[in-house]
Every structure is written in structure tokens, then in C-alpha cells.
């Protein structure tokens, strides 16, 4: 007989909890409880009521809210996170009340005033995946709200939810990454003007020329990053706004910057027209604008001029030495530069062989082109790390050294040498080159992140994690490689649960991601998941063995290597 008190209905469920609740309570129970009560009364209840939600359940560190509309649920979640961010300003970081939120649509069972069922369970599991300060959605929610709310979304791929049979595709609401929630106060304390360079628009309407716009935009970001006086947002986060309606105030808030650079590029024959504007994000007013009509061979001069003008506009005083240091003209050949931009495009898609071929063409045209030596060296390091042969590492070392002989102050060449010397097991030399690279370009997220990756191989995972997370403040929209680096560092720090969670955010995965994930599962005693991941590793690389993996891993401490190999053996990788 059916219980007449129980009903079924479709609902949008918002699940939220307080990050680090136990830590907060242990540090100061009375103050934590008072702060939570205040946030519930002054923020949670009014925001939920405004968006027609119903608070189903209040737990010590969390809340469950029901909505009849997915749009209302997402809008409420965004406003709730924004209000919590404002309330946290001026509070020490270790005392802030920070939420993570998950939203799902599904069938729920209503009994009394409580909710049960698959819809509720998935919302709770999605919330558990979310980073501090973020909002994660199931694919069902995303399909209901896309185009109906003024927010962008990041596809995080298929994710396995605890105790849920089927995997679920997860989306994150852009601008709610943990650094986006906390970055303003951190960056503000440095008193550095913050700037983001948005992707320049291709006015030629030629899809095949998009890499040109991307390359020129990235070069301007690189040049601005050399100025210690600026806080420069990384390429990956800036490029999240390509092809989307531009709301300067919103983008400024999401990225935590005061200024934005936007522009356009039109290529006609051998002529190039670049327009650029520096905009104050809070007001949308133009601080500076200019137009450049030049021959293609002058593109580097344009990039320098744009970067220097912006820097000198934002910074009250930029030393002559810094200005002179940023000036460079990497090549006289437009054709060589074009090959480099195409190679970067292929690298972004992990098409390494094609990238190497294009870089080799560029080097034949201009043997003095320093960036090509760095890019080729890094690609060869990857080839060596994939166990494709010792000659790749020898080539990487030779190329990096050749680049440094041309320009010892090129940060990319210093980084390439740092990577190559790490895999060459010359750890002191590697640290020297990374230190010099970071001094030459202190704002580069990529250089700092590669340094963190290698630092963990030196046996310092805690320090590596700090370097990586500090660099990530400039990149709220994290690229896949950030999560690959972070997951590996967490594994090396014996933080297996966090490592598994982070590796599961990587999509698509390379064979080594599956291998590390298998090792983490094995060391957690989760044999079934470990076997599944090692099977995927061997599907992608049938020739992989323990001995090959051992040769490719440049651990300074033998115990760290044995720790990884122990996990891989337990997962089932053959000797």
C-alpha cells in the first residue's frame, strides 16, 4: 500500500556546505556558530526567498534547497556566492565562511517536509566535487539554463559520483573558481594594477587565421607579464571570453582586475591593422586607444608598443631598464613567426609531432629565433617523458643550450633548460634555471607551474603546491595541465583522496594521468578502480611497463620513485 504522505515530483536541488567547517569549529566554536547564524539570517534566507526557493534542511555545515526552476536555482547560487564573497572581505582568510555548491535536477520523494531520492543524492555528490567558492551543475541543469542566464559555463567532463552507478557530465559556472572568490583581497594587498588581455577579434572573418589573433594576443600578455609592477591574468582565463558578449564590468569582477585590453586584427595581403583599447573595467571608459597600420614584418614592434604603452599608463613609474628589457624582435621573418603560431595551436591540442614539424620549419628560416629553440626543447622533453627514446632528451638539452647562447635572458629558454635538466637528473642546475626564468618573467603562470611540477620531483611537494596555487591566482579558469600538475603533486605528497578527485577533473586524460590515478586508487585500497585505470593506461600505451615508467620519472629521492612504482605494481602494471 502506498504511503499517502509520500509524493514524487521533479525539482531542482541546490546542495551547499561550508568549506573547512571542522577546522573553523575547532579553532573557535562560538565565533563560527555566530558567523553561520548571521550568514543564514542575513544572506541565505533572503537570497533563497528572492529566487522562490524552499530551504528543505539546515545541517551544521550545509543546506539543502528546493526550486521549481533550474534557472532560479542557478541564479540564486550565483548571488549567494557573490554575497558570501562580499561578506568575507576584511576577514582573515582562515576565518572566512566559504561555500561550495552543487545543483541537480531529478526525481525527488517528498515525505513530510523532507526530500529524498536520486535527485537529492546527485546534488550532494556534485557539491562534494566542487572547489571552494564554486558552483557545479549536472548536465541536466546546464541544458535547462544555457542561454537563459547571463553566465558562462566550463565543461569539466564526465565525472564519477560516489555511490552513483552512472557517471555524470559536470559544468562549472565561470567566475566562481576559488581564486575568483578570494583573489580580489589577495591581489589588492599587493597594490599592483590588475590587467587582463581579452582575445583580439579577427576582422578578416577567416577561420584559418584565428591562430594569428590568438598568437598576437598571447604575445601581448607575455610582454605585459614581464613587468613586476602589474598583476597580469593568464592566457587561459582571458581566452574564456572569446566569441562571447563583452560585459566589461562583469569580466573585471570575475577576473578580479581593474583594467581590460581588447582589440581587433585585420590582415590584408602583407598589411596588418591592429586596434587596441585599454578600458577601466568598473566604468567601461577608455583609458587609451590606438590603431596600428603596418607591414606584417613589423608585428613585433606593434606588440612591444602596445605592451609598453599599457604598462606605462598603468604604472606610475616603469624603469628604463625594465622597458628596455621587454623590447625584443624575435625574428625578421613573418613566415617563421606564422609557423610558430601554428605550432602553438597544435600543441594546445596535444598534436606534438605536427608542432615539432612546424617549429623545425621556422628554425630553418631563422636559425636565430630563440622562442623556437625553447618550444622545440619542451616538446622533446615531453617525447622523452613518454619513453620514446633517450635521443629526445639529448636534443632538448642541445636546443635549450643553443637558445640560451643566443639570449641568456630569455625566460622560455631558461624554463626549457630547467625542464630538460630535471629529466637529466641534474637537479641543482634545474633549480638554477627555473629561478632565473621566474626572475625574468615573474608573472608567468606557465613558468611558475612548470617550476612547481619539477619542484615536486625534487622532493618538495608542499612547496610545489604553494607555488602552483599562488600562480593560479592569475588564472581563475584553470587549464587542464593545471589539474594534471596539481594531482601529481598531491599524489607525491601522499594526499591520495585529493589526488584522485583532482585527476578526475582532467578531461581528456593522457595515459600517464590514468597511470597515476591507478596508483592512487591502489594505495587507497580501491582495487577495482585501480585495475580499471591501469587497463586504460595499457590500452593507450600497450608497451608500458614498470621499468619504462621508472626510467621516465626524474625523482631526486629514490623513495619517492619507489612510492609511485609500488602503486603502479599494486594496480597491475607489468614489470
PyMOL commands that set and color helices and strands:
alter all, ss='L'
color gray80, all
select helices_A, chain A and resi 21-27+29-50+70-88+93-95+118-129+139-145+178-190+207-225+235-241+248-255+296-314+320-326+334-348+352-365+370-385+390-406+411-423+427-440+445-457+461-472+480-492+496-503+511-523+527-540+546-552+558-571
alter helices_A, ss='H'
color red, helices_A
select strands_A, chain A and resi 6-18+54-58+62-67+99-111+114-116+135-138+153-159+168-173+193-197+201-202+230-232+259-268+271-280+286-295
alter strands_A, ss='S'
color yellow, strands_A
deselect
rebuild
show_as cartoon
